[in-house]
Amino acid sequence: MDRRYLFIICLFVGIIIGMAENELIIPVNTANNSPYYHGVRGRNQISLTINVDWGEEYIPGFLKVFEEKGVKVTFFVTGYWAEKNRELLKLMAEKGHEIGNHGFRHAHLKSLSNNELIELIKKNEELIFQITGQRTALFAPPYGEVDSRISSIAGSIGYSTIMWSADTVDWQRPAKELIVQRAVNKIDDGGIILMHPTEPSLQALEDIIDILTKKGYKFVKVSELIK
């Protein structure tokens, strides 16, 4: 069979399958859309990220510490949380912190179709914009669940997928000292620290900032770290 006809048949079959599955056909470009586990090295910069789907009672304390220390961070919030805490989210943005997208709900992304994943991100984007006036461009996958499909789909709608290089695992609410140790021992130049709003995290926050500042690191928002 002529190769041209074979190509046309294969193309037609691919289109039919895509239509049958009611999926957007999105090119996978892992080179350009790979998740960020680390930012740019060589500038002595690091980022602190706070993933928020609960724990709003501790966020005012976080904001107070950040203001006292002159530190700006990136909060990744879910739409579920944002809907219930509009004024607090607005305050986080007004204090100069970066707001990132954590999905409209805390879902397992690998179980979602392409269209469902896009809706999860875009619905939260619109809600955050409505509340803060900020457009989000950074996406932190719930549960840290990511693969090339997820990061490529996020990239196709203008998002950088953000992971971490130092996980404090503070959602388990370990002792303050362990949270500090996990943050400061695993971080290096260009690193990204992951935290959540818990009581021991709040207790550990000043020590983490002080120790890493004394080591010569400057805290910056994630968007600045990955430029």
C-alpha positions as CSV (number, residue, x, y, z in Angstrom):
1,M,0.0,0.0,0.0
2,D,1.2,3.5,-0.9
3,R,2.7,5.2,2.2
4,R,0.6,8.3,1.7
5,Y,-2.6,6.4,1.8
6,L,-1.4,4.5,4.9
7,F,-0.6,7.8,6.6
8,I,-4.1,9.2,5.8
9,I,-5.8,6.1,7.1
10,C,-3.8,6.2,10.4
11,L,-4.6,9.9,10.8
12,F,-8.3,9.3,10.2
13,V,-8.4,6.5,12.7
14,G,-6.6,8.6,15.3
15,I,-9.1,11.4,14.9
16,I,-12.1,9.0,15.2
17,I,-10.7,7.5,18.4
18,G,-10.1,11.0,19.9
19,M,-13.6,12.0,19.1
20,A,-15.0,8.8,20.5
21,E,-13.2,9.3,23.8
22,N,-14.3,13.0,23.9
23,E,-10.8,13.9,24.8
24,L,-8.6,16.9,23.8
25,I,-5.6,15.6,21.8
26,I,-2.7,17.4,23.5
27,P,0.9,16.9,22.4
28,V,3.2,15.7,25.0
29,N,6.4,17.8,25.3
30,T,8.2,16.6,28.4
31,A,11.2,18.7,27.5
32,N,9.3,22.0,27.9
33,N,6.6,20.9,30.3
34,S,8.5,18.8,32.8
35,P,7.7,19.5,36.5
36,Y,10.0,21.8,38.4
37,Y,11.6,20.0,41.4
38,H,14.2,22.8,41.6
39,G,14.7,26.4,40.5
40,V,17.7,28.1,38.9
41,R,21.0,27.5,40.8
42,G,23.8,30.0,41.3
43,R,21.8,32.8,42.8
44,N,21.5,31.6,46.5
45,Q,17.7,31.7,46.2
46,I,15.2,29.3,47.6
47,S,11.4,29.2,47.7
48,L,9.0,28.3,50.4
49,T,5.6,26.8,49.2
50,I,2.6,26.3,51.4
51,N,-0.1,23.9,50.0
52,V,-3.5,24.8,51.4
53,D,-6.7,22.7,51.5
54,W,-7.2,23.1,55.2
55,G,-5.5,24.6,58.3
56,E,-6.8,28.2,57.8
57,E,-6.6,28.8,61.6
58,Y,-2.8,28.8,61.3
59,I,-2.4,31.0,58.3
60,P,-2.7,34.4,60.1
61,G,0.3,33.2,62.2
62,F,2.2,32.3,59.1
63,L,1.5,35.7,57.6
64,K,2.7,37.4,60.7
65,V,6.0,35.5,60.7
66,F,6.5,36.2,57.0
67,E,5.9,39.9,57.5
68,E,8.3,40.1,60.5
69,K,11.0,38.3,58.5
70,G,10.4,40.2,55.3
71,V,9.8,36.9,53.4
72,K,7.5,36.3,50.4
73,V,6.2,32.8,49.7
74,T,4.0,31.0,47.3
75,F,0.7,29.7,48.6
76,F,-1.0,26.9,46.5
77,V,-4.7,26.9,47.3
78,T,-7.6,24.6,46.3
79,G,-10.9,26.1,45.1
80,Y,-12.7,24.2,47.8
81,W,-10.6,26.1,50.4
82,A,-10.8,29.4,48.6
83,E,-14.6,29.4,48.4
84,K,-14.8,29.1,52.2
85,N,-11.9,31.5,53.0
86,R,-12.3,34.4,50.5
87,E,-11.1,37.2,52.9
88,L,-8.1,35.2,54.1
89,L,-7.1,34.4,50.5
90,K,-7.5,38.1,49.6
91,L,-5.3,39.0,52.6
92,M,-2.6,36.6,51.5
93,A,-2.5,38.3,48.1
94,E,-2.6,41.8,49.6
95,K,0.4,40.9,51.7
96,G,2.4,40.4,48.5
97,H,2.5,36.6,48.5
98,E,2.2,34.6,45.3
99,I,-1.0,32.6,44.8
100,G,-0.7,29.3,43.0
101,N,-3.2,26.8,41.8
102,H,-3.7,23.5,43.7
103,G,-6.7,22.4,41.7
104,F,-10.4,23.2,42.4
105,R,-10.5,20.1,44.7
106,H,-7.8,17.8,46.1
107,A,-8.2,15.1,43.5
108,H,-6.1,12.2,42.3
109,L,-5.1,13.5,38.9
110,K,-4.1,10.2,37.3
111,S,-7.7,9.1,37.5
112,L,-9.0,12.2,35.6
113,S,-9.4,12.5,31.9
114,N,-7.7,15.3,30.0
115,N,-10.8,17.4,30.0
116,E,-11.5,16.8,33.6
117,L,-7.9,17.9,34.5
118,I,-8.2,21.1,32.5
119,E,-11.5,21.9,34.2
120,L,-10.1,21.2,37.6
121,I,-7.3,23.8,37.0
122,K,-9.3,26.4,35.0
123,K,-12.2,26.4,37.4
124,N,-9.9,27.2,40.3
125,E,-8.0,29.8,38.2
126,E,-11.2,31.7,37.6
127,L,-12.2,31.6,41.3
128,I,-8.8,32.8,42.5
129,F,-8.9,35.6,39.9
130,Q,-12.4,36.6,41.1
131,I,-11.2,36.8,44.7
132,T,-7.7,38.3,44.3
133,G,-7.5,39.8,40.9
134,Q,-4.4,37.6,40.3
135,R,-4.1,35.2,37.4
136,T,-2.4,31.9,38.4
137,A,0.4,30.4,36.3
138,L,1.8,27.8,38.7
139,F,0.2,24.5,39.4
140,A,1.0,22.2,42.3
141,P,-0.6,18.8,41.8
142,P,-2.6,17.5,44.8
143,Y,-0.8,14.6,46.6
144,G,2.2,15.4,44.4
145,E,0.6,13.1,41.8
146,V,2.3,13.9,38.5
147,D,3.4,12.3,35.3
148,S,4.2,13.5,31.8
149,R,0.6,13.6,30.7
150,I,-0.4,15.8,33.7
151,S,2.5,18.2,33.4
152,S,2.0,18.4,29.6
153,I,-1.7,19.2,29.9
154,A,-1.0,21.9,32.5
155,G,1.6,23.3,30.2
156,S,-0.8,23.4,27.3
157,I,-3.0,25.8,29.2
158,G,-0.1,28.0,30.3
159,Y,0.9,26.4,33.6
160,S,4.3,25.5,35.1
161,T,4.0,22.4,37.3
162,I,5.7,22.8,40.6
163,M,6.9,20.0,42.9
164,W,9.6,20.3,45.6
165,S,13.2,19.4,46.6
166,A,12.6,19.4,50.4
167,D,9.4,17.9,51.8
168,T,8.9,18.6,55.5
169,V,6.0,16.0,55.6
170,D,4.5,18.3,58.1
171,W,0.9,17.2,57.3
172,Q,1.7,14.2,59.6
173,R,2.3,16.8,62.3
174,P,5.6,15.6,63.6
175,A,7.7,17.5,66.2
176,K,8.8,21.0,65.4
177,E,12.4,20.0,65.5
178,L,11.9,17.3,62.8
179,I,10.2,19.8,60.5
180,V,13.1,22.2,60.8
181,Q,15.6,19.4,60.2
182,R,13.8,18.2,57.1
183,A,13.7,21.7,55.7
184,V,17.2,22.8,56.3
185,N,19.1,19.6,55.7
186,K,17.5,18.8,52.4
187,I,17.6,22.2,50.8
188,D,20.3,23.6,48.5
189,D,20.7,26.6,46.1
190,G,17.6,26.9,44.0
191,G,15.6,24.5,46.2
192,I,11.9,24.4,46.9
193,I,10.6,23.6,50.4
194,L,7.1,22.2,50.8
195,M,5.0,22.9,53.9
196,H,1.4,22.9,55.0
197,P,-0.5,25.1,57.6
198,T,-0.2,23.0,60.8
199,E,0.6,24.0,64.4
200,P,4.1,22.4,64.5
201,S,4.8,24.0,61.1
202,L,4.0,27.4,62.4
203,Q,6.3,26.7,65.4
204,A,9.1,25.6,63.1
205,L,8.8,28.5,60.7
206,E,11.0,31.1,62.4
207,D,13.8,28.7,62.9
208,I,13.7,27.5,59.3
209,I,13.8,31.1,58.0
210,D,16.6,32.2,60.4
211,I,18.8,29.1,59.8
212,L,18.6,29.3,56.0
213,T,19.0,33.1,55.9
214,K,22.2,32.7,58.0
215,K,23.4,30.2,55.4
216,G,23.1,33.0,52.8
217,Y,19.9,32.0,51.1
218,K,17.3,34.5,50.0
219,F,13.6,33.5,50.0
220,V,11.8,34.4,46.8
221,K,8.5,33.5,45.1
222,V,8.5,30.4,42.9
223,S,7.9,32.4,39.8
224,E,11.1,34.3,40.4
225,L,13.1,31.1,41.4
226,I,12.3,29.3,38.1
227,K,13.0,32.3,35.8
